[in-house]
């Protein structure tokens, strides 16, 4: 058995802070990870954002960049300038200075995105997958993935659509593909859960929206992918940067803290918006500057109807997963 241990240091749990692990991730990278067991907990992301802000304010010589996510922060540094342990000690100091999340207020824009369910491009992606990759894929029986998503969650297709439309989706960080964000439901009653494609697709259209596990993703360009698809939204990335929304950079989403809110529309409207973004460049994105008051969010999570609804949905999901075909 190897004596090598990637965990360089730890901080013990304290209050609402989980154990913090400092993992070596290469010569010039340290991953600051919350907890030893993976979990979907937005409070971890709130804390990571607060710590990330304080780390950057230190202006540490040798710190190159950070990449905060749901329960971890990847720290990129120059080891010839700052020693790994000194950097860890600086991060520890920041973490110890954060008493808790209750009093946090997170800057968080609300981005409204039109979405068309069961659109032709999503259907084409599923058809190509059946033709080129897996003809009898059980998640594609109706030409879309919505029925399989409903089966896995023990509910109806309409329930899936309603849950997608009635919660805000919080961005814990950007990655996987240029301009992409990792979005999670703010309302636990809308916490959908589905397995990924097995094997993945080789083509997904720009604007497609899908879920893998409990994470929602909007595909910024045509690419491969493995999330279950259910619809198509408007452009969230523009490499040419010709539209005013993208004049300062090709990405719609900020690295962390944005929320998206879907509104159902027709496929014709989505196609029209694509034209008004990429060609006419006159579409006006609906983006509202807002904040997440964590104390208010915790009060929402504690409401009886929210607690009861989340528990009932989790029970339905457990039954659905037992009967849904494995991928």
N, C-alpha and C positions, 0 to 999 in steps of 0.2 A: 504493500500500500504506500502511495506517495506521501511524503511528509509536507509537500507543498500545500499551502492554504491560501486561497485567494482573498480571504477576509483579513484585511490588514489591521482593523481596529473596530470597536463597537461603542455605542452609547446605550445604556440600559433603558428600558421603557420608563416613562414618567408621566403620570396623568393621562391625557389623551394622546401622548406621543408614544408610538410603538418603538420597539428596539430599532436602532439605526445601525446598519452595517456599512462599512467602508470597504468595498471590493476593488481589488486591483483589476483593471480592465485593459491593460497594456502599459507600455512604458510611460505614456503621457496621458493616461486616463484613470480616473477613479470614479466608480459608481457608488453614489450615496443612496442606499436602498432602505425603505421603510418596511421592517418586518421580514421574517424568514419565509412566511407563507403568502402566496399571491392572493390579493383580494381587491375587489372593486369598492373603494371607499373614497368618496370625493373629499372628505376632510383631510386625507393624506395629501391630496393635490393642493388644497388650500395652504397647508403648512409648507409644502415644498416651494410654492410660489413666494410665500413670505420669507423663507430662508434664502431662496435664490436672489431676491431683491437685496437682502442685507449682505450677502456674499459679494455681489457686484459692487455695492457701495463701498466695500473695503478697498477697491482698486488695487488688488494684490498684484504685484509685479510677478509675471510668469503665468498668471491665469489667462487663458486664451478665450474660452467660451464655456457656456453651460447649456445643457439640454434638459430642462425639467419635463417630467412626464407624470403619469398618474400616481406612482408610488416610488419614483426614483429620480435622481438627478445625475446626469453624466457630466463630470467635470473634466474639461480638456485643459491641460497645463503643460508647460515646458519644464521637464525635470532638471534641465541644466541651469535653470534660474531659481526655481523654488522646489525644495525637497518635498516628497510626498507626505511625510509625517507632519511637516510644518503646515502644509495645506490642510491636512486632516484636522490638526489642532485649531486652525482658523475656522473651519466649518463647524467643529464642535462648539466653539465659542458662540457662534451664531445660533446654533440649535439650542444651546442652554439659555440663550437670551429670550427665546420665545416661550412664554408661559403657557399658552393654550390657544385654541382656535376660536373660542367663543366670541371674543371681541374683534375678530378680524373683519375687515371690509375689503372685498376683492373688486377691483375695477374689471368690469365684464360687459362688453358690448353684446347687444342682442341683434343678430343678423337674421332677417326674415327671408326664407328661401321658398319660392314656389316649387311644388313637386307634382309630377304626374305619375300616378300608379299604373302599373301594367301597360307601359308604353311600348312602342314597336322596337326601339333600340335595345331595351332590356330583353324583350322576347327574342330578338335576333341573337343576342349573346348566349341565351340559354339554348336556342336551337343549334348554334354552332358548337356549343359544348357537347350536346348530345350527338351531333354528327361526327365531330372530330376527336372527342376525348372519351366519353362514357355514354353510350347509347341508352342504357337502362338506368341511368342515375335516378334514384328514388326521390330526390329533391326537385326534379324537373318534370314530373308527370303531367302537369297541366300547362306546360310551356312557360311557366314562371316559377318562382321559388316561394310565393306567398302561401300556398296551401301547405307546403312542407313546414314553413315557419309557424303556421297556425297549429299544425299537428304537434310539433315539438313543444309548443307553449300551452297546449291544452285549451285552445280557444278557437275562435272563428277568424276568417280572413278580415272581416270588418273590424273585429277586435284589434287585430294587428295594426290596421290603418289608424284606428282611433287612438291607440297608444302612441304611435309615431307622431300624431298631430297634436296631442294634448299635453306634451311635456316639452320643456326646453332641453336641449342637448348640449352638455358642457364639454368644452375642449380642454383636455388635460395636457395637450402638447402636440406638436406637429412632427410628421415623419412618415416613414414607409415609402412615400412617393412625393416628389416636389409639390408643395402646397397643401398636402393632405393634413387632416387633423384627426385626433382620436377622441370621439364624442361619446358621452355617457349620459343616461337619462337622469334628470334632476328629481323626477318623481319615481320612487321605487315601485309604484304600481305599474309603471311602464318599462320595467327592467326585463326586456326580452332577452332570450338566450337561445342561440342556435349554433350547431356545429358548422365548421367551414366546409367548402367543397373538398372532395377527395377523389382524384387529384384536382388541383386548381384549374381555372380557365386559362386560355392563352389570349383571350380578347375580352375586354370590357369597354363599353363606350364612355366617352367623356360625359360627365354629369350623372352617371349611374350612382345610385345610393344603395348601400348594402350593410348587413350586420354579420359579424363573426364573433361568436361568444356573446358578450353583452355590449360590444363596441360597435358603434356606427361609423361609417366612412363614406365620404363623398369623393368619387373618383375624379381627379383633376384633369387627366388626359386619358386617351385610349391606352389601355395597358392590360396585362394579365390580372389575375385576382382570384380570391377564394371566398369572399363574403357572399352570403345569400342575398340576391338582388330583389328589390321590390318596386323600384321606380327610378325616375330620372329628374334631376334638378337642373338649375341654371349654372353657367360657368362660375367656378371658384378659383380659377387660375388663368392667367393670360401672359404667355411668354413674351409676346410682342409689346406688351405694356402700352397699347394705343388707347385703351379706354381710360377715362379720367380716374376711375376707381383703382386702377393698377399703375398709375403714373410713377409712383414711388417704389414699386416692386411688383413682381408677378403674382404674389400670393394675396388671397382675400383674407385668410385667417391670420390672426396674430398667434404667436407661439403658444400662449396659454391664456385661459380665462374667457375666451369668447363663448357665447352661447348661440346656437342656431335654433330657429323656430320655423317649422314647416307649415305651409298653407297649401291645401290641395288646389290644383288647377288642371287645365287640359293639356294634352301633349302638344296641341297646336300652339298654345301660349308659350310653353317651354321652348319650342323650336323658334318661335318669333323672338323670344328674349335672346337666344343664342345669336341670332342675326343682329339684334340691336346692341349686343356686347362686342362681338368680334368683327362686325362689318360696319355698322352705322355708328357704333360707339356712343350711343345716346341713352342707353338704359340707365335708370337711376336705382341703385341698390338701396334697399331699406335697411339702414343700420342705425341703431339707437345706442347712444352712450348710456351705460347703466352701471349698477354695482350689485354685488351679492353681499348682503349683510348676513354674516354667518349665524349670528344669534337668531335672526328671523327664520333662516333656513332650518336650523335645528328645531325651532318651534313647529315649523311645518311638518318635519319628519315625525314629530312626536304626537301629532294629531291622531285621535282615535280612528278616524276613517282611513287615514293614510296607513297606519300600522295594520289595521284589519285588512285593507285592500291588498297591501303588499304580501301579507301572509297567505291570503286566499289565492293570489296569483302564483306565488311560489309553489303552493300545493298543486295547482293545476299544471304547472310546468313539470313537476316531478312525475305526475301521471302521464303527461304527454311524452316525456323523454323515454318512458318505459315502452311505449307502443310505436314510437317513430322509428322508421328504418335507420340503421346505423350507416354512416357514410365512411 
